[in-house]
């Protein structure tokens, strides 16, 4: 545009500002595209392209003419192959761009992932509570739990209702110890957590509750406890223990301490010095 060209020529500061905005926009687009394809089969495609580019550079460096010619053909026809193979994904991305939803997709995916995690935990906890299957599930937040993950058996598995239930089935190999969820995946099972040494803890609380409180005292992790003796459901976070929660209260509390959502607050149960033993 003539007006913009004249403005750039008349003011070097304007030219620098436009260049900075240009670079930032490019990085924004790249960042959003990476977030969109993260976790899809397109990630493997990018790895393959990276390998081909490195191979082409090596053939040029070491004068491998025959292999270089082959790489040239791969690169030449590779883009056509990409369009054919990933035609559904490209069409979907173009449709979202036309609807103005290209960048909103990431937020929608995060919402779906959040609902999926809460649903899996709620269903598994409800199942185990009704059958009095003891469980201990810790969720990493900002403070890393690597030192506790190393004490268990690594899994790196998706969080599903079936897997959580199977881990804590009595006499199963991994039912003792805690499951630790890290970056929305089950990092390990059978982990050992630090026991709380607070003198104010009720003697009615069992090892699971003491371990959950102990971890909440030294980290910002959230720990879900299902009592093996009573089936009571509890959540430990920030040194507090919310006990004997209904499933509705459990879901609301879990969303609040995990994702920071602020729905209507249910009645929570802090320290109960009398009543049944929950361990």
Secondary structure, DSSP 8 states (H G I E B T S, - for coil): -HHHHHHHHH-HHHHHHHHHHHHHHHHHHHHHHHHHHTTSTHHHHHHHHHHHHHHHHHHHHTT-HHHHHHHHHHHHHHHHHHHHHTHHHHHHHHHHHHTT-TTHHHHHHHHHHHHHHHHHHHHHHHHHHHTT--EEEEE--SS--HHHHTTSEEEEEE--HHHHHHHHSTT-TT-SSEEEEETTEEEEEEE-------TTS-TTB-HHHHHHHHHHHHS--EEEEE-TTT--EEEEETTEEE-S--HHHHHHHHHHHHH--------------SS--B-
